[in-house]
Amino acid sequence: MPKVLITDKINKAAGDILASVAEVDFIETLNEEDLAKKIESYDALMIRSQTKVTPKIIQAAKNLKIIGRAGVGVDNVDIDEATKAGIIVVNSPDGNTTAAAEHTVALMLSMARHIPAAATSTKNGNWERSKFTGIELFKKTLGIIGLGKIGSRVATAALGLGMNVVVYDPFASQELVENIGAKGVKTLDELWGVCDFITVHVPKTKDTINLINKDTIAKMKDGVRIINCARGGIVNEADIKEAIDSGKVAAAAIDVFTSEPIGKDNPLLACKGDITLTPHLGASTAEAQINVALDVAEQIRDVFLGGNARSAVNIPSLKSDKLEPVKEYMPLAENLGSLVGQIAKGAIKAVKIAARGTLSNLDVAPLKVAILKGLLAQSLDNVNYVNALVYAKNRGIDISETKSEQTCSYLGLLSVKVVTESAEYVVSGALGADGNSRIVKINEYDVNIEPDEHILLTPHVNKPGMVAAVAAVLGSKGININMMQVARKPKEQKGESLMIINTDISVNDETLNEIKMLDGIINALFVSLK
């Protein structure tokens, strides 16, 4: 039974979901050294933000198949190393949406009305009403950087409070922005100078690190207020402290930090101005903690049961919105890759994928991954949906896709051409009316076979007695023929045919060599599909 290690104080409900398919161990957060020593025997690791999954841990994780981050951000996981190792990394992009959005609004209101400082003063026995005069949010302008699920929720709440909302998100359509009721801008420079409040809701990437710094702050309104509930490092901590102390920024509310937990050397702790700091509470509601734990646990369970992870961050082509329309073609795609990988000879230079008919209207990215997995598994160990594309690119294989709505004999036709250093090989497949996969082309031969675990391919001279001769050899070895068909080359290439025989057991090299010795047999190849 698989083993799952759960750390970082994740809700026990996750263990209940996984208990039916795996052994589950809950532990406290471990440092890199201790986790590297412990991880080797586990098939899955489930974490929150405290555990850092480093290259050292991944290299020590000999059996690890999936890492689940109970939350949105995955910057504490080395995605590149996990992908190279064939480890799926999943998160819970929706589980804490409400919690993070509400915390953002709460911090904005707290800043506007000086609630933290006023509460502390009152608890100390003071009554300083005039000292804590605030401002209203009504008719103020909120700038939102990043209009994802959380950013959209914040926008809706702000509009409900009577604020004006300005959005910068190069990936959001103008229609989406307008439907929310916000105003979109095309550049950040258009946003900085018009906002009374600015909040960020973007992932931490090379493009967003230090997004808010002394240069961008200089472009903002005097007295602007800034909120960061996204990721630490997006707001430069030293620069925001200096801007608050100088009065350029009226106040800031920061929930996430460059290094967590924050140390005494964090510049924000020495800030003399108005700043609200919370210990990464964006997802810290009872509801959110249960939601993200259940979501990630369900994905780990589904992977153990042979299914797909719906929120895999390092297999974007296999996310549910892309996979669902083509999922019925996935086994066929992998079998096509496996088949062409077994018949091709020589180093692979290029893979050309073509979709015709109804498939041409769909995103075939998931099928590309499945084809490459089946293809590369013929020569490499540990190839899976996670690392197949990485392996192909590392080997310099050129991968291309074409689509055509041109009608063909099948509702949807998927073809794979592999170009090696010496030849080209083509296989095609389709789904039958019964929903079952069919291999319909092998090189120049038109065929109609079901993918099978035991398939014998024997190109031969088209003359009498060939089927009987091959059947006789198989019979003498005790190999039963389940199904057989003969495909001929096009009329202009008369003289050769291809015999396809499904057998009940595998055909070994000794039997293949005996078949090859038959008069008229050009070659004999045994292939195995799922």
C-alpha positions in Angstrom: 0.0 0.0 0.0 1.3 3.5 -0.8 2.6 5.7 2.0 1.7 9.4 2.5 3.6 11.8 4.8 1.5 14.8 6.0 3.2 17.7 7.7 2.7 21.4 8.6 -0.4 20.8 10.8 -2.8 19.9 8.0 -6.4 19.1 9.0 -6.9 15.5 10.0 -9.7 15.2 7.5 -7.0 14.7 4.8 -6.0 11.5 6.5 -9.5 10.2 6.5 -9.8 10.6 2.7 -6.4 8.9 2.1 -6.8 6.1 4.6 -8.7 3.9 2.2 -5.8 3.9 -0.4 -2.7 4.5 1.6 -0.8 4.4 4.9 -0.8 7.9 6.4 1.7 9.4 8.8 1.2 12.9 10.4 4.4 14.6 11.6 5.5 18.1 12.7 7.3 20.3 10.3 10.9 19.0 9.6 14.0 20.9 8.5 15.7 19.9 5.2 18.1 17.5 6.7 15.6 15.5 8.7 13.0 15.4 6.0 15.6 14.2 3.5 16.3 11.3 5.8 12.7 10.4 6.3 11.2 10.9 2.8 12.7 7.9 1.0 9.9 5.4 1.8 7.0 7.7 1.0 5.0 7.8 -2.2 3.3 11.2 -1.5 4.1 14.3 0.5 1.4 16.7 1.7 2.5 20.1 3.0 1.5 23.7 3.7 3.9 26.7 3.5 6.3 25.8 6.3 8.0 22.9 4.6 10.5 23.7 1.9 10.8 20.9 -0.7 14.4 21.4 -1.9 16.4 19.5 -4.6 18.1 17.6 -1.7 14.7 16.4 -0.5 13.5 15.5 -4.0 16.7 13.5 -4.7 16.3 11.6 -1.5 12.6 10.8 -2.3 13.2 7.6 -4.3 9.5 6.6 -4.3 7.8 10.0 -4.3 5.1 10.3 -7.0 3.2 13.4 -5.9 3.6 16.5 -3.7 0.4 18.2 -2.5 0.5 21.8 -1.4 -2.5 22.5 0.7 -2.9 26.1 -0.5 -2.4 28.2 -3.6 1.3 29.2 -3.6 3.9 26.5 -4.5 7.1 28.7 -4.2 8.2 26.5 -1.3 8.5 23.5 -3.8 11.3 23.3 -6.3 9.0 22.7 -9.3 11.8 22.2 -11.9 13.5 19.5 -9.8 10.2 17.7 -9.1 9.3 17.8 -12.8 12.7 16.3 -13.8 12.1 13.5 -11.2 8.6 12.8 -12.6 6.9 14.0 -9.5 3.5 15.6 -9.8 3.0 18.8 -7.8 -0.6 19.8 -7.0 -2.1 22.7 -5.1 -5.5 23.9 -4.2 -6.1 27.0 -6.2 -9.7 27.6 -5.1 -9.8 26.3 -1.5 -8.7 29.5 0.2 -10.1 32.0 -2.3 -12.8 33.4 0.0 -10.5 33.5 3.0 -7.7 35.4 1.2 -10.1 37.9 -0.4 -11.8 38.6 2.9 -8.5 39.0 4.7 -7.4 41.5 2.0 -10.6 43.6 2.6 -10.2 43.3 6.3 -6.7 44.7 6.2 -7.8 47.5 3.9 -10.6 48.5 6.4 -8.1 48.2 9.3 -5.7 50.6 7.6 -8.4 53.0 6.7 -9.7 53.2 10.3 -6.4 52.6 12.2 -8.1 49.6 14.0 -5.0 47.8 15.2 -3.4 50.9 16.8 -6.7 52.1 18.2 -7.4 48.7 19.8 -4.0 48.6 21.4 -4.4 52.2 22.7 -7.8 51.5 24.2 -6.6 48.3 25.9 -3.9 50.4 27.5 -6.6 52.6 29.1 -6.4 55.5 26.7 -9.3 57.3 24.9 -7.7 58.9 21.9 -10.5 59.4 19.4 -9.0 62.3 17.5 -5.6 60.5 17.1 -7.3 57.7 15.2 -9.4 59.6 12.7 -9.6 57.5 9.6 -10.8 57.8 6.0 -13.7 56.3 4.2 -13.4 53.7 1.4 -16.5 55.1 -0.4 -15.5 56.7 -3.7 -11.8 55.9 -3.2 -9.9 54.1 -6.0 -8.6 50.7 -5.4 -5.9 49.4 -7.8 -5.9 45.6 -8.2 -2.9 43.9 -9.8 -3.9 40.4 -10.8 -7.6 39.6 -11.6 -7.6 35.9 -10.8 -10.0 34.2 -8.5 -8.9 36.2 -5.4 -8.4 39.5 -7.2 -11.9 39.1 -8.7 -13.5 38.5 -5.3 -11.7 41.5 -3.9 -12.9 43.7 -6.8 -16.5 42.6 -6.2 -16.3 43.4 -2.5 -14.7 46.8 -3.1 -17.4 47.7 -5.7 -20.0 46.8 -3.1 -18.4 49.3 -0.7 -18.8 52.0 -3.3 -15.1 52.1 -4.4 -13.8 52.7 -7.9 -11.7 49.7 -9.1 -8.9 49.9 -11.6 -7.4 46.6 -12.7 -4.1 45.6 -14.3 -3.9 42.0 -15.6 -2.5 41.4 -19.1 -4.2 38.0 -19.1 -7.7 39.2 -18.3 -10.0 40.1 -21.2 -11.6 43.5 -21.3 -15.0 41.8 -21.3 -14.1 40.1 -17.9 -13.0 43.4 -16.4 -16.1 45.2 -17.6 -18.5 42.5 -16.5 -17.1 42.8 -12.9 -17.7 46.6 -13.1 -14.0 47.6 -13.0 -11.8 49.7 -15.3 -8.9 47.9 -17.0 -5.5 49.5 -17.8 -2.9 48.2 -20.2 0.2 49.2 -18.2 1.1 49.5 -14.5 2.2 53.1 -15.1 -1.5 53.9 -15.8 -2.4 52.4 -12.5 0.2 53.7 -10.0 -0.8 57.4 -10.1 -4.6 57.1 -9.8 -5.0 54.8 -6.8 -5.7 55.5 -3.2 -5.3 51.8 -2.3 -3.2 49.2 -4.1 -3.4 45.4 -3.6 -1.5 42.7 -5.4 -2.8 39.2 -6.2 -0.2 37.7 -8.5 2.1 34.7 -8.1 5.8 35.1 -7.2 7.8 34.9 -10.4 10.9 36.6 -11.8 8.6 39.3 -13.2 6.8 40.0 -10.0 9.6 39.9 -7.4 10.0 43.5 -6.1 7.1 44.6 -8.2 6.4 47.3 -5.7 9.8 49.1 -5.0 11.1 52.6 -4.5 10.9 53.3 -8.2 7.2 52.3 -8.6 6.3 53.8 -5.2 7.7 57.1 -6.6 5.0 57.0 -9.3 2.2 56.6 -6.8 -0.1 59.1 -5.2 1.2 60.7 -2.0 -0.6 59.0 0.8 -1.3 55.8 -1.0 -2.1 52.7 1.1 -0.7 49.3 0.0 -1.8 45.7 0.8 0.0 42.4 0.1 -1.7 39.2 0.9 -0.2 37.4 -2.2 3.4 36.3 -1.8 6.4 37.6 0.2 8.9 39.5 -1.9 6.4 41.1 -4.3 6.6 44.2 -2.1 10.2 45.2 -1.4 10.2 45.4 2.4 13.1 47.8 2.8 11.6 50.2 0.2 8.1 50.1 1.7 9.5 50.9 5.2 11.4 53.9 3.9 8.3 55.1 2.0 6.1 54.8 5.1 8.6 56.5 7.4 8.9 59.4 4.9 5.1 59.8 4.6 5.0 59.0 0.8 3.0 55.9 1.7 0.3 56.6 4.3 0.0 53.0 5.5 0.6 49.4 4.5 -0.8 46.0 5.5 1.5 43.1 4.9 0.5 39.4 5.5 3.3 37.7 3.6 7.0 38.1 3.9 10.3 37.4 2.0 11.3 35.1 4.8 8.9 33.4 7.1 8.6 33.4 10.0 10.0 36.9 10.1 13.2 37.5 12.0 14.2 40.4 14.2 16.2 41.8 11.3 13.1 42.3 9.1 13.0 46.1 8.3 9.2 46.2 8.7 9.5 45.6 12.4 11.4 48.9 12.7 8.9 50.9 10.7 8.0 54.2 12.5 4.9 54.8 10.5 1.5 53.1 10.1 1.9 49.5 9.2 -0.2 46.4 10.0 1.6 43.1 10.0 -0.2 39.7 10.2 1.5 36.2 10.2 0.4 34.9 6.8 -3.2 34.6 7.8 -4.7 34.8 4.3 -5.8 31.2 4.2 -6.2 30.9 8.0 -9.9 30.3 8.4 -11.4 27.1 9.7 -13.3 26.7 6.4 -10.3 27.3 4.2 -8.0 24.9 6.1 -10.6 22.1 5.7 -11.2 23.0 2.0 -7.6 22.9 0.9 -6.8 19.8 2.9 -9.8 17.9 1.4 -9.0 19.2 -2.1 -5.3 18.1 -2.1 -6.0 14.8 -0.3 -8.6 13.9 -3.0 -6.1 14.6 -5.7 -3.5 12.4 -4.1 -6.1 9.7 -3.7 -7.2 10.0 -7.3 -3.6 9.7 -8.6 -3.1 6.5 -6.5 -6.3 5.1 -8.0 -5.0 5.7 -11.6 -6.8 9.0 -12.2 -5.5 12.5 -12.9 -4.7 15.4 -10.6 -7.1 18.3 -11.5 -4.7 21.0 -10.2 -1.3 19.8 -11.2 0.9 22.9 -11.5 3.7 21.1 -13.4 1.4 19.4 -15.9 -0.8 22.3 -17.1 -1.9 20.5 -20.2 -3.6 17.9 -17.9 -5.7 20.3 -15.9 -9.4 19.4 -16.0 -10.5 22.2 -18.3 -8.0 21.0 -21.0 -8.2 17.3 -20.3 -12.0 16.8 -20.2 -12.7 17.4 -23.9 -10.0 14.9 -25.1 -9.9 12.5 -22.2 -11.4 9.6 -24.3 -8.5 10.0 -26.7 -5.8 9.8 -24.0 -5.3 6.0 -24.0 -5.2 6.0 -27.8 -2.6 8.8 -27.9 -0.3 6.9 -25.5 -0.7 3.7 -27.5 0.1 5.6 -30.8 3.3 6.9 -29.2 4.1 3.5 -27.8 3.5 1.8 -31.2 5.5 4.2 -33.3 8.3 4.0 -30.6 8.5 0.3 -31.0 8.6 0.2 -34.9 10.9 3.2 -35.3 14.6 2.7 -35.7 17.3 5.2 -35.0 17.6 8.4 -32.9 14.4 10.5 -32.9 14.8 13.9 -34.4 11.2 15.1 -34.6 7.6 14.2 -33.6 4.8 15.6 -35.8 1.3 15.4 -34.4 -1.7 15.9 -36.7 -5.4 16.2 -35.6 -8.2 16.0 -38.2 -12.0 16.1 -38.0 -13.6 17.0 -34.7 -10.2 16.8 -32.9 -9.0 19.8 -34.9 -11.4 22.0 -32.8 -9.9 20.9 -29.5 -6.7 21.6 -27.5 -4.5 18.6 -28.2 -1.9 19.5 -25.6 -2.9 16.7 -23.3 -2.7 14.2 -26.2 0.8 15.5 -27.0 2.0 14.6 -23.5 0.4 11.2 -23.7 2.0 10.5 -27.1 5.5 11.5 -25.8 5.0 9.4 -22.7 4.3 6.3 -24.8 7.0 7.1 -27.3 9.9 7.8 -24.8 8.9 5.0 -22.5 10.4 2.6 -25.1 13.9 3.8 -24.4 13.8 5.6 -21.1 12.9 4.6 -17.5 10.5 6.5 -15.3 8.9 8.5 -18.1 5.4 9.8 -17.1 3.0 12.6 -17.8 5.0 15.0 -15.7 8.4 14.7 -17.3 7.7 13.4 -20.8 7.8 16.9 -22.4 10.9 17.8 -20.4 12.7 14.6 -21.6 11.8 15.3 -25.2 13.1 18.8 -25.1 16.3 17.9 -23.3 17.0 15.4 -26.2 16.5 18.1 -28.8 13.4 16.5 -30.3 11.4 19.0 -32.4 7.7 18.7 -31.6 5.1 20.2 -33.8 1.3 20.1 -34.2 -1.0 20.6 -37.1 -4.8 20.7 -37.3 -7.2 20.3 -40.2 -11.0 20.4 -40.4 -10.8 18.4 -43.6 -13.3 15.5 -43.5 -11.9 12.0 -43.2 -13.2 8.5 -42.7 -13.4 9.0 -38.9 -15.0 11.5 -36.7 -11.7 12.4 -35.1 -8.3 11.2 -36.4 -5.0 11.5 -34.6 -1.7 10.9 -36.4 1.8 10.7 -35.2 4.9 10.9 -37.5 8.3 10.2 -36.0 11.3 11.3 -38.0 14.6 9.6 -37.1 18.1 10.0 -38.5 17.3 7.4 -41.1 13.6 7.2 -41.9 10.0 8.4 -41.1 7.3 6.3 -39.4 3.6 7.1 -39.2 0.8 5.7 -37.2 -2.8 6.9 -36.9 -5.7 6.1 -34.6 -9.4 7.0 -34.1 -12.2 6.1 -31.8 -14.8 3.7 -33.1 -18.6 4.2 -32.8 -18.4 1.9 -29.7 -16.0 4.3 -28.1 -13.1 1.9 -28.3 -9.7 2.8 -29.7 -8.6 1.7 -33.2 -5.2 1.8 -34.8 -6.1 2.7 -38.4 -2.8 3.2 -40.1 0.8 1.8 -39.7 3.1 3.5 -42.2 1.6 3.0 -45.6 -0.8 0.3 -44.5 -4.5 1.0 -43.7 -5.4 -1.2 -40.8 -8.2 -1.6 -38.3 -7.0 -3.2 -35.0 -7.6 -2.7 -31.4 -4.6 -1.9 -29.2 -3.6 -5.1 -27.5 -0.9 -6.4 -25.2 0.4 -8.9 -27.8 0.6 -7.9 -31.4 2.8 -9.5 -34.1 3.5 -7.5 -37.2 4.9 -9.4 -40.2 5.4 -7.5 -43.5 5.6 -10.1 -46.2 5.5 -10.7 -50.0 1.9 -10.9 -51.1 1.7 -14.5 -52.2 -0.3 -17.6 -51.3 0.5 -19.6 -48.1 2.0 -16.8 -46.1 -0.7 -16.7 -43.4 -0.6 -20.5 -43.0 3.2 -20.5 -42.7 3.2 -17.9 -39.9 0.3 -19.7 -38.2 2.1 -23.0 -38.3 5.2 -21.5 -36.5 3.0 -19.9 -33.8 1.0 -23.2 -33.4 4.2 -25.2 -32.9 5.1 -22.9 -30.1 1.7 -23.2 -28.4 0.8 -19.5 -29.2 -2.8 -19.0 -29.9 -4.1 -16.5 -32.5 -6.9 -14.3 -31.1 -7.4 -12.2 -34.2 -5.7 -11.7 -37.5 -5.9 -9.4 -40.5 -3.9 -8.7 -43.6 -3.4 -5.1 -44.9 -2.2 -4.4 -48.4 -0.1 -1.5 -49.7 -1.8 1.0 -52.0 -2.4 -0.2 -55.6 0.7 1.7 -56.8 2.9 -0.3 -54.4 1.8 -3.8 -55.1 3.7 -6.8 -53.9 3.9 -6.4 -50.1 1.3 -6.9 -47.4 1.3 -6.5 -43.6 0.0 -9.3 -41.4 -1.2 -8.2 -38.0 -1.8 -11.0 -35.5 -3.1 -10.6 -31.9 -1.8 -13.5 -29.8 -2.7 -14.6 -26.3 0.9 -14.5 -25.0 4.0 -12.7 -26.0 6.2 -13.8 -28.9 9.8 -14.3 -27.9 12.9 -13.6 -30.0 13.4 -17.2 -30.8 10.0 -17.5 -32.4 10.4 -14.1 -34.2 13.7 -15.3 -35.7 12.0 -18.5 -36.9 9.3 -16.5 -38.6 11.8 -14.2 -40.2 13.4 -17.2 -41.8 10.2 -18.1 -43.7 10.3 -17.6 -47.4 8.6 -14.4 -48.3 8.7 -12.8 -44.8 10.3 -9.4 -44.9 10.5 -8.9 -41.1 8.7 -9.9 -37.9 8.2 -7.5 -35.0 6.4 -8.0 -31.7 4.8 -5.0 -30.1 3.0 -4.6 -26.8 0.3 -2.0 -26.2 -2.1 -1.4 -23.3 
